[in-house]
Amino acid sequence: MAPRRGERERSVQPRTGGPPVALGMAFAMVDSGGVSVALPTRPVIGILHPGVMGAAVGSALKPVAGAVIWAAAGRSITTSKRAELADLVGVPDLAELARRSDLIISLCPPRAAVDVAEQVAAALDGRRQRPLYLDANTVGPATVREIGVLLGEGTVVDGVIVGPPAWEPGRTVLWLAGAGAPVVAGLFGGSPFEVRVVGAEVGAAALAAGP
Ligand SMILES: NC(=O)c1ccc[n+]([C@@H]2O[C@H](COP(=O)([O-])OP(=O)(O)OC[C@H]3O[C@@H](n4cnc5c(N)ncnc54)[C@H](OP(=O)(O)O)[C@@H]3O)[C@@H](O)[C@H]2O)c1
């Protein structure tokens, strides 16, 4: 039987000169100055929230995820229907999503990005093992650095999406920066999102993607 995407042996070379990141093993590891960033082979991925972009990202990651989950509390019928159409798994609320996820992806109105990160930080308070957190909102470097301080810079990946929600390849680029950027980039291999990793420093993606 042919391997599913995400189960193949492959490696990603960070442009920052770090070690290659081997995927398709028990863990993908990046050593970033003492912080160990790891994802299981088939991570649980939480999407906050499945708007038009969140649904496309969640759908793109389903082949490599154990589950792609979303949090129902407070969301509209429109979001709920979008999540259902994208075949994402609903959990009751953000706190439950934060506890269950190996990777959390924030895609919400940009003005709410810090608020969402604060809610996640509160939900994770006291938890020793922290999920990776990709802020993929259209926010500036200062905002994503603030999110890095809230959640711990080693676990925050800075992302900026340029282009429409990607249901087919060739139109949308996801710029990534941060210690965990190569690990996150590996999840999008073969998906409609083209990924460019620009460095290990949170804030660099917003700068590289440009205005
Ligand atoms: N759409 C694009 O073409 C595009 C392109 C590049 C980048 N982006 C970026 O992607 C991110 C998401 O955009 P989108 O187009 O997917 O937006 P969207 O379709 O409006 O979806 C936003 C999602 O966030 C939820 N939400 C609304 N108010 C919120 C709040 N105060 N706190 C937390 N969540 C809230 C919405 O849920 P309810 O409505 O159910 O409340 C909805 O599920 C933004 O940062 C945007 O800049 C989008």
The ligand as a MOL file (V3000), in Angstrom:
LIG
                    3D

  0  0  0     0  0            999 V3000
M  V30 BEGIN CTAB
M  V30 COUNTS 48 52 0 0 0
M  V30 BEGIN ATOM
M  V30 1 N -9.4140 35.2640 3.3430 0
M  V30 2 C -8.2850 35.5690 2.7050 0
M  V30 3 O -8.2420 35.6520 1.4610 0
M  V30 4 C -7.0150 35.7820 3.4810 0
M  V30 5 C -5.7950 35.9310 2.7870 0
M  V30 6 C -4.6100 36.1000 3.4930 0
M  V30 7 C -4.6430 36.1420 4.8710 0
M  V30 8 N -5.8250 36.0110 5.5380 0 CHG=1
M  V30 9 C -5.8040 36.0940 7.0090 0
M  V30 10 O -6.4130 34.9540 7.5780 0
M  V30 11 C -7.0120 35.3180 8.8200 0
M  V30 12 C -8.4480 34.7980 8.8190 0
M  V30 13 O -9.1410 35.4300 7.7360 0
M  V30 14 P -10.4590 34.8140 7.1060 0
M  V30 15 O -10.5840 35.4220 5.7520 0
M  V30 16 O -10.4840 33.3270 7.2570 0 CHG=-1
M  V30 17 O -11.5670 35.4560 8.0550 0
M  V30 18 P -13.0780 35.0080 8.2520 0
M  V30 19 O -13.5490 34.1740 7.1180 0
M  V30 20 O -13.8310 36.2360 8.5950 0
M  V30 21 O -13.0040 34.0430 9.5240 0
M  V30 22 C -12.6290 34.5020 10.7740 0
M  V30 23 C -12.8990 33.3960 11.8000 0
M  V30 24 O -12.5790 33.9430 13.0740 0
M  V30 25 C -13.7510 33.9260 13.8860 0
M  V30 26 N -13.8790 35.1760 14.6720 0
M  V30 27 C -14.6550 36.2670 14.4380 0
M  V30 28 N -14.4960 37.1960 15.3890 0
M  V30 29 C -13.5980 36.6680 16.2620 0
M  V30 30 C -13.0330 37.1500 17.4760 0
M  V30 31 N -13.3270 38.3570 17.9730 0
M  V30 32 N -12.1650 36.3450 18.1170 0
M  V30 33 C -11.8310 35.1390 17.6190 0
M  V30 34 N -12.3490 34.6350 16.4670 0
M  V30 35 C -13.2190 35.3930 15.8110 0
M  V30 36 C -14.9050 33.7790 12.9520 0
M  V30 37 O -15.9270 33.0850 13.6390 0
M  V30 38 P -17.4610 33.6070 13.6840 0
M  V30 39 O -17.6590 34.4460 12.4620 0
M  V30 40 O -18.2250 32.3410 13.6800 0
M  V30 41 O -17.5690 34.3640 14.9460 0
M  V30 42 C -14.3460 32.9760 11.8090 0
M  V30 43 O -14.4380 31.5840 12.0540 0
M  V30 44 C -6.8750 36.8380 8.9500 0
M  V30 45 O -5.7930 37.1650 9.7760 0
M  V30 46 C -6.6350 37.2750 7.5200 0
M  V30 47 O -5.9240 38.4820 7.4410 0
M  V30 48 C -7.0050 35.8300 4.8790 0
M  V30 END ATOM
M  V30 BEGIN BOND
M  V30 1 1 1 2
M  V30 2 2 2 3
M  V30 3 1 2 4
M  V30 4 1 4 5
M  V30 5 2 4 48
M  V30 6 2 5 6
M  V30 7 1 6 7
M  V30 8 2 7 8
M  V30 9 1 8 9
M  V30 10 1 8 48
M  V30 11 1 9 10
M  V30 12 1 9 46
M  V30 13 1 10 11
M  V30 14 1 11 12
M  V30 15 1 11 44
M  V30 16 1 12 13
M  V30 17 1 13 14
M  V30 18 2 14 15
M  V30 19 1 14 16
M  V30 20 1 14 17
M  V30 21 1 17 18
M  V30 22 2 18 19
M  V30 23 1 18 20
M  V30 24 1 18 21
M  V30 25 1 21 22
M  V30 26 1 22 23
M  V30 27 1 23 24
M  V30 28 1 23 42
M  V30 29 1 24 25
M  V30 30 1 25 26
M  V30 31 1 25 36
M  V30 32 1 26 27
M  V30 33 1 26 35
M  V30 34 2 27 28
M  V30 35 1 28 29
M  V30 36 1 29 30
M  V30 37 2 29 35
M  V30 38 1 30 31
M  V30 39 2 30 32
M  V30 40 1 32 33
M  V30 41 2 33 34
M  V30 42 1 34 35
M  V30 43 1 36 37
M  V30 44 1 36 42
M  V30 45 1 37 38
M  V30 46 2 38 39
M  V30 47 1 38 40
M  V30 48 1 38 41
M  V30 49 1 42 43
M  V30 50 1 44 45
M  V30 51 1 44 46
M  V30 52 1 46 47
M  V30 END BOND
M  V30 END CTAB
M  END
